[in-house]
């Protein structure tokens, strides 16, 4: 038996609703139902709507339940979201509070850190792409922080590799300007570092000056990390202390200068960016010794992650340049650490 149409409506009211509608499919469905009110069969109504009788039955059910609004196409609900209101409220709280370096190991939240936190707190597994969409839907963006003097709030102890440090982007509500500690003092130090992308190895020194003598110490440190019987090609830019005639180059190292004005060829630049963004920025160091401690911590943390060194260091264009130049210079069987002080 056909399902009867609701009695509080008629053909005239239904056609009036179709005339006022700005949605074409809804108007077509209303006209089909108006024909039924006028006494047409369900088959004739299906021909008017260009559908089957079963679909006309569905239109009648929706119209009886919701009126003309029930005949508007709606977006399919899709899968149930991974995060609920409880998860979103907890995310808001932890983002606004920011990470604690001693606990979380970073000075600003990354998507991967928040994914790990969600799993540890709620046992919810979510991808970085999904969490990024959720954060943006909650009104968060990765914004540049404005400097805040280190003495503005008691207990603020964050800055850069020198006390006068950089400010990184951090997650914050769209339209706001988050703040980050900023020191105006000038104590600083230098990290000399080299990586071997093939082996995932690294060698580094934290030194008070950046000159030829410091570079000689760095070369000695690199030489001790090269496997017996191997010879390393050391890629570096054309800084004065890199090409000085006073350099003492160990026998198992060949210096290979990169072309001028091509920092993108040196993967070590990406290493410095990683260290600053995740462990050394947004900090105020209490003393020179505090700077040394944090630099050593950051560099050792990277060296203990060989997979990350391999990922950052492998650059096809870089190695094409390195091996082509190495062949011309006569150096063979190379590993290729990249080096630069910061």
N, C-alpha and C positions, 0 to 999 in steps of 0.2 A: 504494500500500500504506500502511495506517495506521502511524504511528510507534509502536513499542512503548513501554510505560511502563517506568520503571526497575525492575530486578528486586529491589532491596534494600528494597522497600516493598510493602505489600499493602492490601487494602480496610480491614481493621481499623485499621491504623496511620493510614491517611488519614482515616477517620471520627473517630478520636481527635483528630487535629490540627484537624479542622474544629470539634469540640466545644470545644476549648480556645481557638480563635481568637476574638478580640474585634473582628475586621474582617468585616463582613457579606459583602461581595463575595468575600473570600478563602475564607470558609466555603462559600459556594455553589459555587465552583470546585472545592474539595477534594471535595465530595459528588459532583460530576459525575465526577471522576476515580475516586472510590471505586466508582461504578457500573461503570466500565470494568473495574476490577480484578475485579468480580463477574461479568463476562462480558457486560455490556450493550454494544450497538453504539455507535459514535460518534454516530449520529443520535439515539439515545435519550439519550446523555449531553448532547448539545446541547439537547434538550428540557428536561432537568433544569436546565441552566444558563441556559436562555432565550436562547441565542445560536445562531450558525451552526456548522456542522461545522468551518469554517476556524479559527474562534476557539478551538474545543476543541483543534484541532491546536496552536495557539500555546500554550495552557495546558500541554499535554503537554511541549512543548519546554522551557518555563520551569521546570516541575516537575522534569524530568529534570536540568536544569542546576543549579538552586539549591534544590530541595526546596520545601516549603510557602512559604518566604519569597519564592520567585519569583512567587507568585500575588498578592502585595500590590501595589496600585496605587502607582506612584511618580510624583513630579512630573516633568513633561517637562523635559529639560535646557535648552531655550531656546537663544538665540543665545550664541555664544562671547563671554565677557567682553572688553571692550576692554583692560582692565588685567590684567597677569599678576603673578606674585609678585615679579619683578624691579622692575616699576613701583611696586608697593606698598612695597617696601623702600626704594626711592629717595625716594618721597613721605614716608615716615616720617622718613627722615634729614633732609630739607630742612625739614619742619615743625618737628621738634625743634630744629634749628639756628636757624630763623627767618630772615627776609630781611635782606640787607645793603642799607641805604638807597642807598648810592652805586652799587650794581649794579642792584638791582631797582626802585628808585624808590618803595618803600612801606615803612612801618614795621611792618606786620603783613600776614600772608598773607590775600588774598581768594581766593574760588573762581576768579575769572577769572584771577588771577595764576598760580595753580597749573595751570590749563588751558593757559595760554600756556607755562609752564615745561615741561610734559609734551610739548608739541608741539616746542619747541626742542631738548629733550634726546633724545626718543625718536621724534619724528615721529608721535605718537599724537594723533589728534583726538578729544576727548571733550567732551560738553556739560557745562554747569554742574550740571544736575540729576543727571546720571550720576555726576559726580565727588563731589557732595555725598553721594549714597547710598554710594559707595565709602568715603569718609572716615568716615561713621557706622558702616559695617560694620567698619572697622578700629579702632573704639573712640574716634574723635575727636568732640569737640563744640566749639561756640564758647562758651568760658568766660570769665568775668571774671577778669582778672589781678589778683593781689595786689601791692601796692606793694613795690618794692625800692629801698632807698636808693641814690642815684647813685654813692656812693663804695664800695659793697659789692664791686664788681668793677672792676678797672682797665680802662679803655677804654669803659665804659658812658656814652654821651653822648646820652640821649634824654629828652624831656619834652614839655611843652605849649606854648601860645602865651605863657604866662608860665612861669617856672621851676617854679612849683607847678602841675603839669599834671594832666590826667585820665588814667585807665587804660581802654583799650578792650578789648573781647572779642577773643580769639585762639583759633585751633584748638589743642586739646590733648587728651590722652587722657582719656576719661571717668573721673571719680572723682579726678582730680588737680586741683591749683590752680596754674596757671602763674604765673610772676612777671614783672614788668615794671619797668623803672627808674622811680624816683619821687624828685623833688627837693623839698626843703622850703624852698628859698630863694624870694624873692618878687619878683624882677625880672620885669617884664612890659611888654607893649606892646599896641596896639590896631590891628586891621585895620578900616578903613572900606571897605565894598565895595558896589557896585550892579551888577545884571545887567539886561540887556534880553533877555527870553526870545524875542522875535520875531526879533531880529537875531543872537542868540548872542554878544552883546558884553558886555564888563564894564569897570568902572572901579574902581580901588582905590587907597588910600593906607595906609601903615603909619605910625602916629603915636604919640607917647609919651603923649598924654593923650586923654581922651574928654570934650569939652566943646563949647561953642558955637563957639569959634574953630576947633577941629578940624573941626567940621561945615561951617563956611564954606569951608574948604580943600577938603573933599570935594565940596561943591556945584560949586566951580569946576572940579574934575577931571571930574565928570560932564558938565558943560556942554560941555567940549572934545570929548567923545566923541559928542555928539548930532549927527546929520547936518545939514548946512545946510538951512534951511527947515523943519525938524521941531521939534516941541514935545514934551517928555517929561513924563509924570505920574510923580512919584517917590512910591512907596508906602513908608511907614515907620510904625513904632509911635509911641506917644505919649510917648516919652522927652523929658525936659526940654530937651535940646540939639537935639531935632528940631523943636520948636515955639516956640523962644525968639523973643522980639521982636527980638533982636539978630542974627537970621539975615539974611544978605544973599543973597537968592534971585535967581539969574540969570534974565534975561527968557525964556529958552527952557525953563524948568522950572516946573512947578506941583506944590506939596507936597500930597499926599493922605494924611492920617492914617488908619490902620486903626482899626477898632473896638477898644476896650479889651479886654484879656484874650483876644485871638484871635491868638496867634503862628502858628497853623497857616495863616493867610491870607498869611503872608509867606514866599515861597519862599527868600528869602535865609537863613532859619534852616536850611534843608536844605543850603545851600552851606557854612555853618559846620560842620555835622555832617560833610560830606564831607571838608573840609580837615582837621579834627581827626582823624577816624578813619584817614585814609590817609597823611597827611604830617606831622602836627604832634604827635600823641599818642605816648605811650610813649617820650619823648625826654628827655634831660637836656641843657640848653643850657649851654655853658661860660661865656657872657657875654651881656650885653645885645645886643652886636653880632651874636652868634650867633643870638639870637632874631629880630632884624631880617632876617638873611639867610634863615633858614628860612621866615619869614612871606612874604617877597617871592618866594621860590622857589615856595611852595605856591600863592600867588595867581596868579603868572604862568603856572604850569602849568595852572590852571583856565581862565584867559582864553584860552590857546592851544588850548582844546578847545571850540569853539562848540557842537558837537553836544551836549555834556554840559550846557552852560548851558541850551540849549533844552529838553532833557529834564527837568531839575530845575525850571526856572522856570515851565513851563506848568501852571497850575492853573485849571480852569474856574471854580470858585467865586470865586477871587481876581479873575479878569478881569471876571466879571459885576458884582462889587462895584465894581471900579475904574471901569469904563466908565459904570455907572449914576451913580456919584457925580460923574464927570467931566462928564457931560451936565448934571447939576444945577448944577455950578459954572461951566459955560459954556466949558470947555476942549475944544478939538476937535483932531482929527488927532493922536492921542497914540501914542507908544510908551510902555511902562510898565516902567521899571527898578524893581527892588525894592532897598531899601537898609536897612542897619542896621550899627552897629559891633559888634565882638565884643571 
